[in-house]
Amino acid sequence: MNRKTLVLSAVIGLLAPVLAACGGTDSGSGGDAIVVGTTDRFTASKEAPAPLDPAYAYDVGTWNILRQTVQTLMIQPRGEGEPVPEAAESCRFTDTGNERYACTLRKDMKFANGDAVTAEDVKYSIDRARSLKADSGVFALLSTIDTVETKGDREVIFHLKTADATFPYKLSTPVAGIVNPDDYQRNSLRDGFDVDGSGPYTMSAEVKDNELVDAVFTKNPNYKGTLKVNNDKVELRSFEDADAMGTAINDGDIDVMSRTMSPEQIEKLSVSSGGEVDLVEMPGLEIRYLAFNTDAATVKTKAVRQAMAQLINRSELVSKVYGSEAEPLFSLVPASITGHSNAFFNKYGDPSVAKAKALLAKASITAPVKLTLHYTTDHYGAATKQEFEQLQKQLNDSGLFDVDIKGTPWSTFRPAEQKGEYDVYGMGWFPDFPDADNYLAPFLDKDNFLGSPYVNSEIRNTLIPESRREADRLSASTSLTDIQDIVADDVPVLPLWQGKQYVAARDDVTGTAYALNSSSTLQLWELSRGVSG
């Protein structure tokens, strides 16, 4: 972990999604409220009217609201390691085949409003998410469940369709959050920005023009779980852009910035010392990639996708746009995750125009291939535009492609991508849990996150199930490597880079080293106020 300091007086920055902050009275340092700034946009729209319903939400920003408010049976630990009980007193597989998983709730559990939390509420919440099958695709995390059984008020038993050693991780994700049946109807999503649960905080939201612009998290007196809540109140404030947020932290209006800080901000903070703002660098598991609508005429032929994989220079892309903030990635699975292989480098080697030209010629594809690469303008940071300008340049300079790029706000981009309106588009992935399965199944399995038409029966029917049978994840490496090799050959997605993660905070904030875990989970309960240095 690297800690540097700098006063952000004139730092021009572009922050992006997630964040934490610690700060003052109702608006900054000096009091007991902890203020969190974010450039995440939380929008309710016709296409997505229920952004904070656990049965719908499936992006890092909304999940980081839900993790503060809606409790799960399991939780990922403070640092590294396997998930541990949270709302549950204990959970374990009760058979040798990893197909029966039993949890016992803590005694006298309550929702924030005082209603008792029972095993039946857990069953209701899980079954609700599975039956609603929201178009975000988040329900697929629960796809290995066959039935949910309860015994008394405290015991919940999950009967799985097939072995799934990753199931405890899935019970730590917000889609498995426990909701009160009085607040969440069984057959419909909960529209708007109200959130209720049994987590460490309650939340009240300020909404303008169907956007959540400010959320106040207040310590839940009825909370029972493993977390130590180090503050009484946290405010999450949404900014139009990172420049405005940088000004706010300098003025003391917010106290912490995080996740997808601009390369310029990170560089300036990392080389400076002294001042009132600290930078903390932590390992991260974020990845970025191009995804393909493999039914689209422009990229339906595998050779076109392979030619792009052969041409793109990841090292050049990273160095020119992100610097030390990112590293080239040659698989969907990051290098630090058990089961990773450099499948794309193994197949394509260094970038080569000659090899790409041969791939197109063999498939009788006439160059240049005309494409539009789509990206979101406001979800992963403003540097995304620079990234796509570099991708455009690399492909066009080869003479084999004629590429345009087009940026769209996330509220429009994500529904359009899900409907198959984009042939090629850029996405990021922040893992639901730190296991190779979560970098493969969400993109390749049935009901996948992207809504991709790509199907490989060997991956779906054999390799993913095989990998999930192995409780020792190292033993799953053969199946996982085979999946990555198939992806490198078929190219339904094209991995680009993996990133680090950072938190910048005013120097009277403590707990910043744990403000984000390795899965980019925002842990607001870790933050508190210390003594200014």
C-alpha positions in Angstrom: 0.0 0.0 0.0 1.4 3.4 -1.0 0.4 6.6 0.9 1.3 10.0 -0.5 -0.1 13.5 0.2 -0.9 16.7 -1.7 -3.2 19.7 -1.5 -5.4 19.4 -4.6 -5.6 23.1 -5.3 -5.4 23.0 -9.0 -5.6 19.4 -9.9 -7.6 18.9 -13.0 -9.3 15.5 -12.6 -11.8 13.1 -13.8 -13.1 10.9 -11.1 -15.4 8.1 -11.8 -17.8 5.7 -10.0 -17.8 4.4 -6.4 -16.2 6.6 -3.7 -15.9 7.4 -0.1 -15.4 10.5 1.9 -15.0 11.7 5.3 -15.7 15.0 6.5 -17.2 17.6 8.5 -20.5 18.9 9.8 -23.2 18.5 7.2 -20.9 19.5 4.4 -17.3 18.9 5.2 -14.5 18.5 7.7 -14.9 19.7 11.3 -17.9 17.8 12.5 -19.3 14.3 12.8 -20.8 13.7 9.4 -18.7 11.8 6.8 -19.3 13.1 3.3 -18.7 10.9 0.3 -18.3 12.4 -3.2 -19.0 10.4 -6.3 -19.3 11.0 -10.1 -21.6 8.0 -10.3 -25.0 8.9 -11.7 -28.0 7.2 -10.1 -30.9 7.6 -12.5 -34.4 6.2 -12.6 -35.7 6.0 -16.1 -38.4 4.3 -18.2 -35.9 1.6 -19.1 -34.6 1.2 -15.5 -37.2 2.5 -13.0 -35.9 0.5 -10.0 -32.1 1.2 -9.9 -31.7 0.3 -6.2 -33.9 -2.8 -6.0 -31.6 -5.7 -5.0 -33.4 -7.9 -7.6 -32.4 -5.4 -10.3 -29.2 -3.5 -9.4 -26.1 -4.8 -11.1 -23.4 -2.1 -11.3 -20.7 -1.1 -8.8 -22.3 2.2 -7.9 -25.7 0.9 -7.0 -24.3 -2.1 -5.3 -22.2 0.1 -3.1 -25.4 1.8 -1.9 -27.0 -1.6 -1.2 -24.0 -3.0 0.7 -24.5 -0.2 3.3 -28.2 -0.9 3.8 -29.3 -4.4 2.8 -27.7 -7.2 4.7 -26.6 -10.6 3.2 -26.1 -13.9 4.9 -22.4 -13.9 4.0 -20.0 -11.0 3.5 -16.5 -10.7 2.0 -13.9 -10.1 4.7 -12.2 -6.9 5.5 -9.1 -7.9 3.6 -8.5 -11.0 1.4 -10.0 -14.5 1.9 -13.3 -16.4 1.7 -16.6 -14.9 2.7 -17.7 -15.1 6.3 -21.1 -15.1 8.0 -22.9 -11.7 8.3 -26.6 -11.9 8.9 -26.0 -15.6 9.4 -24.5 -17.0 12.6 -23.1 -19.9 10.6 -23.2 -21.3 7.0 -21.7 -24.4 5.5 -22.0 -27.1 2.9 -23.6 -30.1 4.6 -22.8 -32.7 1.9 -19.6 -33.8 0.2 -20.8 -32.8 -3.3 -21.3 -29.0 -2.6 -25.0 -29.2 -3.5 -26.6 -28.5 -0.1 -25.8 -25.3 1.8 -27.3 -24.5 5.2 -27.3 -21.2 7.1 -28.5 -20.3 10.6 -29.5 -16.7 11.2 -28.2 -14.7 14.2 -30.6 -14.6 17.1 -33.1 -11.7 17.4 -32.3 -10.2 14.0 -34.4 -7.1 13.0 -34.9 -4.9 10.0 -34.2 -1.2 10.6 -37.9 -0.6 11.3 -37.9 -3.1 14.1 -39.6 -6.0 12.3 -38.1 -9.4 13.0 -35.9 -10.9 10.3 -36.7 -14.6 9.8 -35.6 -17.5 7.6 -38.8 -17.0 5.6 -37.7 -13.5 4.8 -34.5 -14.8 3.4 -36.3 -17.4 1.3 -38.7 -14.7 0.1 -35.9 -12.4 -0.9 -33.9 -15.0 -2.8 -37.0 -16.5 -4.5 -38.2 -13.0 -5.5 -35.0 -12.1 -7.3 -35.0 -15.5 -9.1 -38.6 -15.2 -10.2 -38.5 -11.6 -11.3 -35.5 -12.3 -13.6 -34.8 -8.6 -14.1 -33.2 -7.7 -17.5 -30.0 -6.5 -15.7 -29.2 -10.2 -15.5 -28.2 -10.1 -11.9 -30.5 -13.0 -11.1 -28.0 -15.3 -12.9 -25.8 -15.2 -9.8 -28.5 -17.4 -8.2 -28.8 -19.7 -11.1 -27.5 -22.8 -9.4 -30.2 -22.7 -6.8 -32.9 -25.4 -7.2 -35.1 -24.7 -4.1 -34.8 -22.8 -0.8 -36.1 -24.5 2.3 -36.7 -23.1 5.8 -36.7 -24.8 9.2 -38.1 -22.7 12.0 -37.4 -19.0 12.1 -33.6 -19.2 11.8 -32.5 -22.0 9.5 -32.3 -21.7 5.7 -31.3 -24.5 3.4 -30.3 -24.1 -0.2 -30.6 -27.1 -2.5 -28.5 -26.6 -5.6 -29.0 -27.9 -9.1 -25.4 -28.8 -9.4 -22.2 -28.4 -7.3 -21.1 -24.8 -6.8 -18.1 -24.2 -4.6 -18.5 -20.4 -5.3 -22.0 -20.3 -3.8 -20.9 -18.7 -0.4 -19.5 -15.8 -2.5 -22.8 -15.4 -4.3 -24.6 -15.2 -1.0 -22.4 -12.2 -0.2 -23.7 -10.2 -3.2 -26.6 -7.7 -3.0 -28.9 -9.8 -5.2 -29.0 -12.1 -2.2 -29.8 -9.2 0.2 -32.6 -9.8 2.7 -35.6 -7.5 2.2 -38.8 -7.0 4.1 -41.8 -8.4 2.2 -43.8 -5.4 3.5 -41.5 -3.1 1.4 -40.7 -5.2 -1.6 -43.6 -6.8 -3.6 -43.1 -10.4 -4.8 -44.0 -9.8 -8.4 -42.7 -6.4 -9.2 -39.6 -4.3 -8.7 -39.5 -1.4 -6.2 -39.3 1.8 -8.3 -37.4 4.8 -7.3 -34.6 5.3 -4.7 -36.1 4.0 -1.4 -34.0 1.3 0.2 -34.8 -0.7 3.4 -33.0 -3.6 5.0 -31.1 -4.7 8.1 -27.7 -3.5 7.2 -25.4 -1.2 9.1 -27.1 2.0 7.8 -30.5 3.3 6.9 -30.7 5.7 3.9 -32.6 8.8 3.0 -32.3 10.2 -0.6 -32.5 13.6 -2.2 -33.8 13.2 -5.7 -33.9 15.8 -8.5 -35.2 15.1 -12.0 -35.2 11.4 -11.4 -31.6 11.4 -10.2 -30.3 10.6 -6.8 -28.1 13.6 -6.0 -27.5 13.1 -2.3 -27.9 10.2 0.0 -27.5 10.2 3.8 -26.6 7.0 5.6 -27.4 6.9 9.3 -26.2 4.2 11.6 -28.9 1.5 12.1 -29.4 1.0 15.9 -31.0 -2.4 15.1 -28.0 -3.7 13.1 -26.6 -7.1 14.2 -23.7 -8.5 12.2 -19.9 -8.8 12.0 -19.2 -5.2 11.0 -17.9 -2.5 13.4 -19.5 0.7 12.3 -17.0 3.5 13.1 -19.2 6.5 12.3 -22.8 7.6 12.9 -23.5 9.3 9.6 -22.2 9.3 6.0 -23.4 11.4 3.1 -23.0 10.3 -0.5 -23.0 13.3 -2.8 -23.1 12.9 -6.6 -21.1 15.4 -8.7 -21.5 16.3 -12.4 -17.8 15.6 -13.0 -14.5 15.1 -11.2 -13.3 18.6 -11.6 -16.2 19.7 -9.4 -15.5 16.9 -7.0 -11.8 17.9 -6.8 -12.7 21.4 -6.0 -15.0 20.1 -3.3 -12.3 18.1 -1.5 -10.0 21.1 -1.6 -12.6 23.3 -0.1 -13.4 20.7 2.6 -16.9 20.1 1.4 -16.1 16.4 0.8 -13.3 14.4 2.3 -12.6 11.3 0.2 -12.5 10.5 -3.5 -12.1 7.0 -4.9 -12.2 4.7 -7.9 -11.2 5.7 -11.4 -9.4 8.9 -10.4 -7.9 10.4 -13.5 -4.3 9.4 -14.4 -3.3 13.1 -13.9 -4.7 13.2 -10.4 -3.1 10.0 -9.4 0.3 11.0 -10.8 0.3 14.4 -9.0 -0.8 12.8 -5.8 1.7 10.0 -6.0 4.8 12.2 -6.5 3.9 14.8 -3.9 4.2 14.9 -0.1 2.9 17.1 2.6 -0.5 18.9 2.4 -4.0 18.1 3.4 -5.0 15.2 1.0 -3.7 11.7 1.2 -3.6 9.1 -1.6 -3.9 5.4 -0.7 -3.1 2.9 -3.5 -4.6 -0.6 -3.1 -4.7 -3.7 -5.3 -7.7 -3.8 -7.6 -9.5 -6.4 -9.7 -11.3 -4.0 -12.2 -11.0 -5.0 -15.8 -11.9 -3.3 -19.1 -12.8 -5.0 -22.3 -14.5 -4.8 -25.7 -17.7 -6.8 -26.1 -19.2 -8.0 -29.4 -22.8 -8.6 -30.5 -21.8 -11.8 -32.3 -25.1 -11.8 -34.3 -24.3 -8.4 -35.8 -23.3 -8.5 -39.5 -20.2 -6.4 -39.1 -18.6 -8.8 -36.5 -20.5 -12.0 -36.9 -17.5 -13.5 -38.7 -15.0 -14.7 -36.1 -12.0 -13.6 -38.3 -13.0 -9.9 -37.8 -12.9 -10.2 -34.1 -9.7 -12.2 -34.3 -8.1 -9.5 -36.5 -9.0 -6.9 -33.8 -7.4 -9.1 -31.2 -4.3 -9.4 -33.3 -4.0 -5.6 -33.9 -4.7 -4.0 -30.6 -1.6 -2.9 -28.7 -2.5 -3.1 -25.0 0.8 -1.8 -23.7 0.6 1.3 -25.9 -3.0 1.8 -25.0 -2.2 1.7 -21.2 0.9 3.8 -21.4 -0.7 6.6 -23.4 -4.0 6.8 -21.4 -3.6 5.3 -17.9 0.1 5.2 -17.1 0.9 3.3 -13.9 -2.8 3.1 -13.1 -3.4 0.0 -15.2 -1.7 -3.1 -16.7 -2.3 -4.9 -20.0 -4.7 -7.8 -19.7 -4.6 -10.9 -21.9 -7.6 -12.8 -20.4 -10.9 -12.0 -18.8 -9.4 -13.3 -15.6 -7.0 -10.8 -13.9 -3.4 -11.9 -13.4 -3.7 -12.0 -9.6 -6.7 -14.5 -9.6 -6.2 -18.2 -9.3 -6.9 -19.8 -12.7 -5.6 -16.9 -14.8 -3.8 -17.6 -18.1 -2.5 -15.3 -20.7 -4.7 -16.9 -23.3 -4.8 -14.0 -25.8 -1.1 -13.5 -25.8 -0.5 -17.2 -26.1 -2.7 -17.2 -29.3 -1.8 -13.9 -30.9 1.5 -12.8 -29.5 2.6 -9.3 -30.3 0.4 -7.0 -32.4 0.9 -7.7 -36.1 -0.8 -6.1 -39.1 0.4 -8.9 -41.4 -1.1 -11.6 -39.2 -4.4 -9.6 -38.9 -4.5 -9.1 -42.7 -4.0 -12.9 -43.2 -6.9 -13.7 -40.9 -9.3 -11.4 -42.8 -8.0 -12.7 -46.2 -8.5 -16.4 -45.2 -12.1 -15.6 -44.3 -12.6 -13.6 -47.6 -13.3 -10.4 -45.6 -12.6 -7.3 -47.7 -10.7 -4.6 -45.9 -11.2 -2.0 -44.5 -13.9 -3.3 -42.2 -16.2 -0.5 -41.2 -17.2 -0.4 -37.5 -18.4 1.9 -34.8 -17.0 1.4 -31.3 -19.4 2.6 -28.6 -18.4 3.7 -25.1 -20.1 5.3 -22.1 -19.2 8.9 -21.4 -20.0 9.1 -17.6 -19.6 5.7 -16.0 -15.9 4.8 -16.1 -14.4 8.3 -16.2 -13.6 10.8 -18.8 -10.4 9.0 -19.7 -12.6 6.4 -21.5 -12.9 8.8 -24.4 -9.1 8.9 -24.7 -9.0 5.2 -24.5 -11.3 4.8 -27.4 -9.5 7.4 -29.5 -6.4 5.3 -29.1 -8.3 2.1 -30.1 -9.7 3.9 -33.1 -6.2 5.1 -34.1 -4.6 1.6 -33.7 -7.2 -0.1 -35.8 -7.4 2.6 -38.5 -3.6 2.9 -38.8 -3.5 -0.8 -39.8 -5.5 0.0 -42.9 -7.7 -3.0 -42.2 -10.4 -1.1 -40.4 -12.4 2.0 -40.8 -13.5 2.8 -37.2 -15.7 5.5 -35.8 -16.3 6.0 -32.1 -19.4 7.2 -30.3 -19.9 8.1 -26.6 -23.3 7.8 -24.8 -24.3 8.5 -21.2 -24.7 5.3 -19.1 -28.4 5.7 -18.6 -28.8 5.3 -22.4 -25.7 3.2 -23.1 -26.6 0.2 -20.9 -30.2 -0.3 -22.1 -29.0 0.0 -25.7 -26.2 -2.5 -25.2 -28.7 -5.0 -23.5 -31.0 -4.7 -26.5 -28.2 -5.6 -28.9 -28.1 -2.1 -30.5 -24.3 -2.0 -30.5 -22.1 -4.2 -32.6 -18.9 -3.4 -30.6 -18.9 -1.6 -27.2 -16.6 -1.0 -24.3 -17.4 -2.2 -20.8 -15.8 -2.5 -17.4 -16.2 -5.2 -14.8 -15.8 -4.9 -11.1 -16.1 -8.5 -9.7 -19.1 -9.6 -7.7 -16.6 -11.7 -5.8 -12.8 -12.4 -6.3 -12.9 -15.8 -8.1 -12.2 -16.7 -11.7 -15.7 -18.0 -12.1 -17.0 -14.4 -11.7 -14.9 -13.2 -14.7 -16.2 -16.0 -16.9 -19.7 -17.1 -16.2 -21.3 -13.6 -16.2 -20.1 -13.2 -19.8 -20.4 -16.8 -21.1 -23.2 -18.6 -19.3 -26.9 -18.6 -20.0 -28.7 -15.4 -19.0 -25.3 -13.6 -19.1 -24.8 -10.0 -17.9 -24.2 -8.7 -21.4 -27.2 -10.4 -22.9 -24.7 -11.7 -25.4 -25.9 -14.1 -28.1 -22.6 -16.0 -28.1 -23.0 -19.6 -27.0 -20.4 -22.2 -26.6 -21.9 -25.5 -25.4 -18.6 -26.9 -24.1 -18.1 -23.9 -21.8 -21.7 -23.8 -20.6 -22.4 -27.5 -20.2 -19.1 -28.9 -19.2 -16.3 -26.5 -18.3 -18.2 -24.1 -16.0 -19.9 -26.9 -14.1 -16.6 -28.7 -13.8 -14.8 -25.7 -12.4 -17.6 -25.1 -9.8 -17.2 -28.6 -8.4 -13.7 -27.8 -7.1 -13.7 -26.4 -3.6 -9.9 -26.0 -4.0 -9.9 -23.4 -6.7 -6.4 -24.3 -7.8 -7.8 -27.7 -8.8 -10.3 -25.9 -11.1 -7.4 -24.3 -13.1 -7.5 -26.9 -16.0 -11.2 -26.2 -16.7 -10.7 -22.4 -16.2 -7.7 -22.4 -18.6 -9.7 -24.3 -21.2 -12.5 -21.7 -21.0 -10.0 -18.9 -21.5 -8.4 -20.6 -24.5 -11.8 -20.9 -26.2 -12.6 -17.3 -25.5 -9.2 -16.2 -27.1 -10.1 -18.2 -30.2 -13.7 -17.2 -30.5 -13.3 -13.6 -29.2 -16.9 -12.9 -28.0 -15.1 -10.4 -25.7 -11.6 -8.8 -26.0 -9.9 -8.0 -22.7 -7.8 -4.8 -22.6 -6.5 -3.9 -19.2 -6.8 -4.4 -15.4 -6.6 -1.5 -13.0 -5.5 -0.6 -9.6 -7.7 1.3 -7.2 -7.1 4.5 -5.2 -8.7 6.5 -2.4 -7.9 10.2 -1.9 -8.9 11.6 1.5 -8.3 14.6 3.7 -5.7 13.9 6.3 -8.1 13.8 9.3 -9.9 10.8 7.8 -9.0 7.4 9.2 -9.9 3.9 7.9 -9.1 4.7 4.2 -6.9 1.6 3.8 -10.1 -0.4 4.2 -12.5 1.9 2.4 -12.5 -0.4 -0.6 -11.9 -4.1 -0.6 -10.4 -6.0 -3.5 -13.7 -6.3 -5.3 -14.2 -2.5 -5.2 -16.8 -2.8 -2.5 -17.2 0.5 -0.7 -17.0 0.0 3.0 -18.3 3.2 4.5 -18.4 1.7 8.0 -14.6 1.7 8.1 -14.3 5.5 7.9 -14.0 7.7 10.9 -12.4 11.0 11.9 -8.9 11.1 13.4 -6.4 13.9 14.1 -5.3 16.1 11.2 -1.6 15.7 10.4 
